[in-house]
């Protein structure tokens, strides 16, 4: 019974952690954002690069400054919890707006995050986050990107995680 209760508590704590991420992004609370990651975390985001938490924060502070609004919707995560470590997949729908580019001032992105998490000091934190873009719709220039709206070819990261197939 205790293991079941602990698993439920862990799942709830991890879910709350993952749902804080879009709130931190959209409210531009970069202190909150950075606090969601372990100090040694790796964050890999397509077209943006690979970062440690401090570098990711800096990139977002610079990039968010040119946006008038963002809204990130993250779905209920699928979780695999194994003691002090966990894995998660969360689906993402992100909208980015630059009013100055109207009537083409939005970029929508469909993606998901593959996360690894660790319990540190009794608290769950993200130790690795990999974003996987599936499609874009709208104007990539909203994020300062070249290119056209597109769906991305299936590639690494597009398969279901092995732990989900158990």
Secondary structure, 3 states (H helix, E strand, C coil): CHHHHHHHHHHHHHHHHHHHHHHHHHHCCHHHHHHCEEEEEEEEECCCEEECHHHHHHHHHHHHCCCCEEEEEECCCEEEEECCEEEEEEEEEEEEECHHHCCCCEEEEEEEEEEEEEEECCEEEEEEEEEEEEEEEECHHHHCCCCCCCECCCCCCCCCCHHHHC
